[in-house]
Amino acid sequence: MSEAVSTGLLDRAIRRITGVWRDMASSVSGEVDETLEAQMQACLAGRGGEVSARNRAAKLAQTYLTQDEAGRKEFLRTLAGFDSDPDAVADAYAKVQAASDAAERADAKAALRRALEPPRLKLLTQFTSIPDGRKFLVDLRGSLLKVRGSDKLLTALDSDLRGLLAAWFDIGFLEMQRIDWNSPAALLEKLVDYEAVHAIRSWRDLKNRLDSDRRCYAFFHPRMPGEPLIFVEVALVKGLAGSVQDLLDEKAPVLDPSQADTAIFYSISNCQSGLAGISFGNFLIKRVVEELSGEFRNLKTFATLSPIPGFRRWLDPLLAKDEPGLLSDEESASLASALPAETGSAALAGIIGKRHWWRNVALRKTTEPVLVRLAARYLMIEANGKRARDPVAHFHLSNGARVERLNMAGDTSDKGGKESATLMVNYLYDPAKIEDWHEDYAGEGKRNASTAVRKLARGWS
């Protein structure tokens, strides 16, 4: 469903946008050489006033959008080539060095900053004057990130574009809106398309996620109406949820929200690949906590039900090489008796490699305590520098959450089995502790957790 929706949305968007831009571009067609560099030079020259500048920008955007993949990369490299004049930069820098006093030096530094500013920044900014120009630049960066690689010209272009987008999409400019079943159909289609954690399988599935005991909130930018930047899905329940399949069960009875005591954030999806590296998620979760706290005084707990996407990527190689100290002698013996193998590591790898192994009562009884302990170690100890190794853990710990509980068979989908051996984790957001826990992690790399998780992470030794 998602692929079909994506294709339909993209086709409609391209037809609408190129139609508008084609009309604008028609007034400047043929006035200059049609090469990319010539079109860009014409945009920079700015002849004919503001209207002509907008029409040239529309023509340039239309040129990009109608290119194939190779043509778009060439467009980006041509755009990146509009860099600072090295002679002007050298001259401006020499004047900074030659300045005789603080006032003259300050003036020379200002001139140096102007000299360093590449013409491509002006070109990028001109696109904001055309209809859907802000969205065009977001999508342009999305394409740029795919082809950038180690190309230094494209990396410099990305640095410039990311800086512009970070300023334009500052949290102060964003609007939080609730999405429900009565939202415009086009927006609901985008929700289906952009869901990145738990795929929306049907319109019935979507309706279930937007029922009275569910909430969905998104950030929007005023210049991109109808285009969510990021959205979060929330379930209002009793107690911590431990299974995403239970949360998404379309046949489950609808709970009266006034009877719920817990808000579970079970999916958060970034919608615009071109805004990668520009963080909204931490602000959105905190805003939603405030919103729900005001609407439902009965809510006492705010937590996530989150995937552990890096767990198997970390665990599988260690099992393959029978990493010393990974398992206790008792664990190894127990696992090898449950599934005959030369080592406990080989037995564990064999068990979690079986489809639906968790349905076997004997296998689960033996394997669950081992996997839960290893997952606690992975979340609480394994690191990239001071950062938690797992990207989702890093996100929530950075936001000021703590690791609350691990859940076996939390996600029994094929994806859940392959990525995390079905485990999911609850991260707790305590409004009174969010800032302290954020500072602990951001400053010292300290990962806060419940007593139970801390004990598990200390291991068997």
C-alpha positions as CSV (number, residue, x, y, z in Angstrom):
1,M,0.0,0.0,0.0
2,S,2.8,2.4,0.9
3,E,4.6,2.1,-2.4
4,A,1.5,2.7,-4.4
5,V,0.5,5.7,-2.3
6,S,4.1,7.1,-2.6
7,T,4.1,6.8,-6.4
8,G,0.6,8.4,-6.7
9,L,1.5,11.3,-4.4
10,L,4.8,11.9,-6.2
11,D,3.2,11.9,-9.6
12,R,0.5,14.3,-8.6
13,A,3.0,16.6,-6.9
14,I,5.3,16.7,-9.9
15,R,2.4,17.4,-12.3
16,R,1.1,20.2,-10.2
17,I,4.4,21.8,-9.4
18,T,5.9,21.6,-12.9
19,G,2.7,23.0,-14.4
20,V,3.0,26.1,-12.2
21,W,6.7,26.5,-12.8
22,R,6.3,25.9,-16.5
23,D,3.9,28.9,-16.7
24,M,6.3,31.1,-14.8
25,A,9.3,30.0,-16.8
26,S,7.7,30.6,-20.2
27,S,8.3,34.3,-19.9
28,V,12.0,33.9,-19.7
29,S,12.5,30.9,-22.0
30,G,14.9,31.5,-24.8
31,E,16.4,34.6,-23.4
32,V,19.7,33.0,-22.5
33,D,21.7,29.9,-23.5
34,E,20.0,26.9,-22.2
35,T,23.0,25.4,-20.4
36,L,22.7,24.8,-16.7
37,E,25.6,27.2,-15.9
38,A,24.1,29.9,-18.1
39,Q,20.7,29.5,-16.4
40,M,22.3,29.9,-13.0
41,Q,24.3,32.9,-14.1
42,A,21.1,34.5,-15.3
43,C,19.5,33.9,-11.9
44,L,22.5,35.5,-10.2
45,A,22.5,38.5,-12.5
46,G,19.0,39.4,-11.5
47,R,18.1,41.3,-14.6
48,G,14.5,42.6,-15.0
49,G,13.5,42.9,-11.4
50,E,11.8,40.7,-8.8
51,V,9.2,39.0,-11.1
52,S,11.8,38.0,-13.6
53,A,14.1,36.7,-10.9
54,R,11.2,34.5,-9.6
55,N,10.5,33.2,-13.1
56,R,14.1,32.3,-13.7
57,A,14.2,30.5,-10.4
58,A,11.1,28.6,-11.5
59,K,12.7,27.7,-14.8
60,L,15.8,26.4,-13.0
61,A,13.7,24.4,-10.6
62,Q,11.7,22.9,-13.5
63,T,15.0,22.0,-15.3
64,Y,16.2,20.1,-12.2
65,L,12.9,18.3,-11.6
66,T,12.6,17.0,-15.2
67,Q,16.2,15.5,-15.2
68,D,17.0,11.8,-14.8
69,E,19.3,10.7,-12.0
70,A,22.5,11.5,-13.9
71,G,21.1,14.9,-15.0
72,R,20.2,15.8,-11.4
73,K,23.7,14.9,-10.1
74,E,25.2,17.1,-12.9
75,F,22.8,19.9,-11.8
76,L,24.0,19.6,-8.2
77,R,27.7,19.6,-9.2
78,T,27.1,22.7,-11.4
79,L,25.4,24.4,-8.6
80,A,28.1,23.5,-6.2
81,G,30.7,25.0,-8.6
82,F,29.4,28.5,-7.8
83,D,31.8,28.9,-5.0
84,S,33.6,31.8,-3.4
85,D,36.2,33.7,-5.5
86,P,39.6,32.5,-4.1
87,D,41.3,35.8,-5.1
88,A,38.7,37.9,-3.4
89,V,38.9,35.7,-0.3
90,A,42.7,36.0,-0.3
91,D,42.6,39.8,-0.7
92,A,40.0,40.2,2.1
93,Y,42.1,37.9,4.4
94,A,45.2,40.0,3.7
95,K,43.3,43.1,4.8
96,V,42.4,41.4,8.0
97,Q,46.0,40.7,8.7
98,A,47.1,44.2,7.8
99,A,44.5,45.9,9.9
100,S,46.1,48.4,12.3
101,D,43.5,48.6,15.0
102,A,40.4,46.8,16.4
103,A,37.9,48.9,14.4
104,E,39.7,48.4,11.1
105,R,40.1,44.7,11.8
106,A,36.3,44.3,12.6
107,D,35.5,46.0,9.2
108,A,38.0,43.8,7.4
109,K,36.5,40.7,9.0
110,A,33.0,41.7,7.9
111,A,34.4,42.1,4.3
112,L,36.1,38.6,4.6
113,R,32.8,37.0,5.7
114,R,31.1,38.6,2.6
115,A,33.9,37.3,0.4
116,L,33.6,33.8,1.8
117,E,29.9,33.6,1.1
118,P,29.5,31.5,-2.1
119,P,27.2,32.7,-4.9
120,R,25.4,29.3,-4.6
121,L,23.8,30.5,-1.4
122,K,22.0,33.3,-3.3
123,L,20.9,30.7,-5.9
124,L,19.5,28.4,-3.2
125,T,17.7,31.3,-1.4
126,Q,16.1,32.4,-4.7
127,F,14.1,29.2,-4.9
128,T,12.2,30.2,-1.7
129,S,10.4,32.9,-3.8
130,I,8.6,30.4,-6.0
131,P,5.5,28.3,-5.1
132,D,6.6,25.2,-3.2
133,G,10.1,26.5,-3.2
134,R,10.9,25.5,0.4
135,K,9.7,22.0,-0.3
136,F,11.8,21.9,-3.5
137,L,14.9,22.7,-1.5
138,V,14.1,20.1,1.2
139,D,13.7,17.5,-1.6
140,L,16.8,18.8,-3.3
141,R,18.9,18.1,-0.2
142,G,17.3,14.6,0.1
143,S,18.6,13.9,-3.4
144,L,22.0,15.5,-2.6
145,L,22.5,13.2,0.4
146,K,22.0,10.1,-1.7
147,V,24.7,11.1,-4.3
148,R,27.1,13.2,-2.1
149,G,29.5,10.4,-1.1
150,S,33.0,11.7,-0.7
151,D,32.6,14.4,-3.4
152,K,34.0,17.5,-1.7
153,L,32.1,20.0,-3.9
154,L,28.8,18.3,-3.1
155,T,29.7,18.1,0.6
156,A,30.3,21.8,0.6
157,L,27.0,22.4,-1.1
158,D,25.3,20.2,1.5
159,S,26.9,22.2,4.3
160,D,25.5,25.4,2.9
161,L,22.0,24.0,2.2
162,R,21.8,22.3,5.7
163,G,22.7,25.7,7.3
164,L,19.9,27.4,5.4
165,L,17.3,24.7,6.2
166,A,18.3,24.6,9.9
167,A,17.6,28.4,10.1
168,W,14.4,28.2,8.1
169,F,13.1,25.2,10.0
170,D,14.0,26.4,13.5
171,I,11.6,25.0,16.1
172,G,10.2,28.5,16.7
173,F,8.7,28.5,13.2
174,L,7.0,25.1,13.5
175,E,3.3,24.5,14.3
176,M,2.1,21.3,16.1
177,Q,-1.2,19.9,14.8
178,R,-3.2,16.9,15.7
179,I,-4.0,14.5,12.8
180,D,-7.3,12.6,13.1
181,W,-9.6,10.7,10.8
182,N,-11.3,13.9,9.7
183,S,-8.0,15.4,8.5
184,P,-7.7,15.9,4.7
185,A,-7.4,12.7,2.7
186,A,-4.2,13.9,1.1
187,L,-2.6,14.3,4.5
188,L,-3.8,10.9,5.6
189,E,-2.2,9.4,2.5
190,K,1.1,11.0,3.5
191,L,0.8,9.6,7.0
192,V,0.6,6.1,5.4
193,D,3.5,6.9,3.1
194,Y,5.8,8.3,5.7
195,E,5.2,5.8,8.5
196,A,8.7,4.4,9.0
197,V,8.5,2.3,12.2
198,H,5.3,0.1,11.9
199,A,3.9,0.0,8.4
200,I,0.3,1.0,8.0
201,R,-1.3,-2.0,6.2
202,S,-4.7,-0.6,5.3
203,W,-7.2,2.2,5.7
204,R,-8.7,0.2,8.5
205,D,-5.4,0.0,10.2
206,L,-5.0,3.8,9.9
207,K,-8.5,4.4,11.2
208,N,-7.7,2.2,14.2
209,R,-4.5,4.3,14.9
210,L,-6.6,7.5,14.9
211,D,-9.5,6.2,17.1
212,S,-10.6,8.0,20.3
213,D,-8.0,6.3,22.5
214,R,-5.2,7.2,20.1
215,R,-3.5,10.4,19.2
216,C,-1.3,11.5,16.3
217,Y,0.6,14.8,16.3
218,A,2.9,16.3,13.7
219,F,5.0,19.4,13.2
220,F,4.3,21.6,10.1
221,H,6.1,24.6,8.6
222,P,3.9,27.5,7.5
223,R,5.6,27.5,4.1
224,M,4.9,23.7,3.6
225,P,1.2,23.4,4.5
226,G,0.0,19.9,4.4
227,E,3.5,18.4,4.5
228,P,4.3,16.9,7.9
229,L,8.0,17.2,8.9
230,I,7.7,14.6,11.7
231,F,4.8,12.9,13.4
232,V,4.4,10.7,16.5
233,E,1.7,8.2,17.2
234,V,0.4,7.7,20.8
235,A,-1.8,5.1,22.5
236,L,-3.7,5.9,25.6
237,V,-3.7,2.7,27.8
238,K,-3.6,1.3,31.3
239,G,0.0,0.5,32.4
240,L,3.1,0.1,30.3
241,A,2.5,-1.5,27.0
242,G,4.8,-4.4,26.1
243,S,3.6,-5.6,22.7
244,V,3.2,-3.4,19.6
245,Q,1.0,-6.1,18.0
246,D,-1.5,-5.8,20.9
247,L,-1.4,-2.0,20.6
248,L,-2.2,-2.2,16.9
249,D,-4.8,-5.0,17.2
250,E,-7.8,-3.7,15.2
251,K,-10.1,-6.0,17.1
252,A,-9.1,-4.8,20.5
253,P,-11.8,-2.9,22.4
254,V,-11.5,0.9,22.4
255,L,-10.6,2.3,25.8
256,D,-12.3,5.3,27.3
257,P,-9.4,7.9,27.3
258,S,-10.6,9.1,30.7
259,Q,-9.7,5.7,32.1
260,A,-6.2,5.6,30.7
261,D,-3.3,6.3,33.0
262,T,-0.4,5.9,30.5
263,A,0.4,7.5,27.2
264,I,2.6,5.2,25.0
265,F,4.6,6.8,22.2
266,Y,4.9,3.8,19.9
267,S,6.0,5.3,16.6
268,I,7.9,8.5,15.6
269,S,8.7,9.1,11.9
270,N,10.7,11.7,10.1
271,C,8.9,12.6,6.9
272,Q,11.5,14.7,5.0
273,S,14.8,13.0,4.1
274,G,16.2,16.4,3.2
275,L,15.9,17.5,6.8
276,A,18.2,14.8,8.1
277,G,20.4,16.1,10.9
278,I,17.9,18.8,11.8
279,S,16.3,17.5,15.0
280,F,12.6,18.0,15.7
281,G,11.7,14.7,17.6
282,N,12.8,15.8,21.0
283,F,10.7,19.0,20.8
284,L,7.7,17.1,19.4
285,I,7.7,14.5,22.2
286,K,7.9,17.2,24.9
287,R,5.2,19.3,23.3
288,V,2.9,16.2,23.1
289,V,3.5,15.4,26.8
290,E,2.4,19.0,27.6
291,E,-0.6,18.7,25.4
292,L,-1.8,15.4,26.7
293,S,-1.1,16.4,30.3
294,G,-3.4,19.4,29.8
295,E,-6.1,17.3,28.1
296,F,-6.1,14.3,30.4
297,R,-5.4,14.8,34.1
298,N,-5.6,11.1,34.6
299,L,-2.4,10.4,32.7
300,K,0.4,9.7,35.2
301,T,3.0,7.9,32.9
302,F,4.5,8.9,29.6
303,A,6.6,6.3,28.0
304,T,7.6,4.8,24.6
305,L,7.4,1.3,23.2
306,S,10.5,1.4,21.1
307,P,12.4,-0.9,18.8
308,I,16.0,-1.9,19.4
309,P,17.1,-1.8,15.7
310,G,20.8,-2.4,16.3
311,F,20.6,-5.3,18.8
312,R,21.0,-8.2,16.3
313,R,23.6,-6.3,14.3
314,W,25.6,-6.1,17.6
315,L,24.8,-9.6,18.9
316,D,25.1,-11.8,15.8
317,P,28.8,-11.3,15.1
318,L,29.6,-11.9,18.8
319,L,27.7,-15.2,18.7
320,A,29.4,-16.1,15.4
321,K,32.9,-15.8,17.0
322,D,31.8,-17.2,20.4
323,E,32.9,-14.0,22.2
324,P,34.4,-14.9,25.5
325,G,32.4,-13.6,28.5
326,L,29.3,-13.0,26.5
327,L,27.4,-15.9,28.2
328,S,27.9,-17.5,31.6
329,D,28.7,-21.2,31.9
330,E,25.2,-21.8,33.2
331,E,23.6,-19.9,30.3
332,S,25.7,-21.8,27.8
333,A,24.8,-25.2,29.2
334,S,21.1,-24.3,29.4
335,L,21.1,-23.1,25.8
336,A,23.0,-26.1,24.5
337,S,20.6,-28.4,26.2
338,A,17.6,-26.6,24.6
339,L,19.2,-26.8,21.1
340,P,22.2,-29.2,20.8
341,A,25.2,-27.3,19.6
342,E,29.0,-27.2,20.2
343,T,28.7,-23.9,22.2
344,G,26.1,-21.8,24.0
345,S,26.7,-19.1,21.4
346,A,26.0,-21.4,18.5
347,A,22.9,-22.7,20.3
348,L,21.6,-19.1,20.9
349,A,22.3,-18.2,17.3
350,G,20.5,-21.3,16.1
351,I,17.4,-20.6,18.3
352,I,16.9,-16.9,17.3
353,G,17.5,-17.9,13.7
354,K,14.4,-20.1,13.8
355,R,11.2,-18.6,12.6
356,H,8.7,-18.0,15.4
357,W,11.0,-19.6,18.0
358,W,9.4,-17.6,20.8
359,R,6.2,-19.6,20.4
360,N,8.0,-22.7,21.6
361,V,7.4,-22.6,25.4
362,A,10.6,-24.5,26.3
363,L,12.9,-22.5,23.9
364,R,11.4,-19.2,25.2
365,K,11.8,-20.2,28.9
366,T,15.5,-20.9,28.3
367,T,16.3,-18.0,25.9
368,E,14.3,-15.1,27.2
369,P,16.4,-14.3,30.3
370,V,19.6,-14.5,28.3
371,L,18.3,-12.2,25.6
372,V,16.9,-9.7,28.0
373,R,20.2,-9.5,29.9
374,L,22.1,-9.1,26.7
375,A,19.7,-6.4,25.5
376,A,20.2,-4.5,28.8
377,R,24.0,-4.7,28.3
378,Y,23.6,-3.5,24.8
379,L,21.5,-0.5,25.7
380,M,23.3,0.5,28.9
381,I,26.9,-0.3,28.3
382,E,27.8,-0.7,24.6
383,A,28.8,2.7,23.2
384,N,30.1,4.8,20.3
385,G,32.3,7.2,22.3
386,K,29.9,8.6,25.0
387,R,26.8,7.8,22.9
388,A,24.7,4.7,23.3
389,R,25.4,2.4,20.4
390,D,21.7,1.9,19.5
391,P,20.4,4.9,17.5
392,V,16.9,4.8,19.1
393,A,18.4,4.6,22.6
394,H,20.6,7.6,21.8
395,F,17.6,9.6,20.6
396,H,15.5,9.0,23.7
397,L,18.3,9.3,26.2
398,S,19.3,12.6,24.5
399,N,15.7,13.7,24.9
400,G,15.8,13.1,28.7
401,A,14.2,9.7,29.0
402,R,15.4,6.7,31.0
403,V,15.4,3.0,30.1
404,E,12.5,1.6,32.0
405,R,11.7,-2.0,30.9
406,L,12.6,-4.6,28.3
407,N,9.8,-6.7,26.7
408,M,10.3,-10.1,25.2
409,A,8.0,-10.7,22.1
410,G,7.4,-7.0,22.0
411,D,7.5,-7.0,18.2
412,T,6.9,-10.4,16.6
413,S,6.9,-9.2,13.0
414,D,9.6,-10.5,10.7
415,K,11.3,-7.1,11.0
416,G,11.2,-7.3,14.8
417,G,12.7,-10.8,14.8
418,K,15.5,-9.9,12.4
419,E,16.4,-6.7,14.1
420,S,15.9,-7.3,17.8
421,A,15.0,-10.9,18.3
422,T,11.4,-9.6,19.0
423,L,12.6,-7.4,22.0
424,M,11.2,-3.9,22.5
425,V,12.0,-1.4,25.2
426,N,10.0,1.2,27.2
427,Y,11.7,4.6,27.6
428,L,10.1,6.6,30.4
429,Y,9.6,10.4,30.1
430,D,9.1,11.9,33.6
431,P,8.3,15.6,33.1
432,A,9.9,16.4,36.4
433,K,13.2,14.7,35.5
434,I,13.5,15.2,31.7
435,E,16.0,18.1,32.0
436,D,18.1,16.4,34.6
437,W,18.3,13.1,32.7
438,H,19.1,15.0,29.5
439,E,22.0,16.7,31.2
440,D,23.3,13.4,32.7
441,Y,23.5,11.9,29.2
442,A,24.5,15.0,27.2
443,G,27.2,16.0,29.7
444,E,28.6,12.8,31.2
445,G,27.2,10.1,28.9
446,K,25.3,8.7,31.9
447,R,22.4,6.5,30.9
448,N,19.6,6.5,33.4
449,A,17.5,3.4,33.9
450,S,15.1,1.6,36.3
451,T,16.6,-0.5,39.0
452,A,15.6,-3.7,37.2
453,V,17.4,-2.7,34.0
454,R,20.5,-1.6,35.8
455,K,20.7,-5.0,37.5
456,L,20.3,-6.8,34.2
457,A,23.0,-4.6,32.6
458,R,25.5,-5.6,35.4
459,G,25.3,-9.1,34.0
460,W,25.9,-12.5,35.5
461,S,29.5,-12.0,36.8
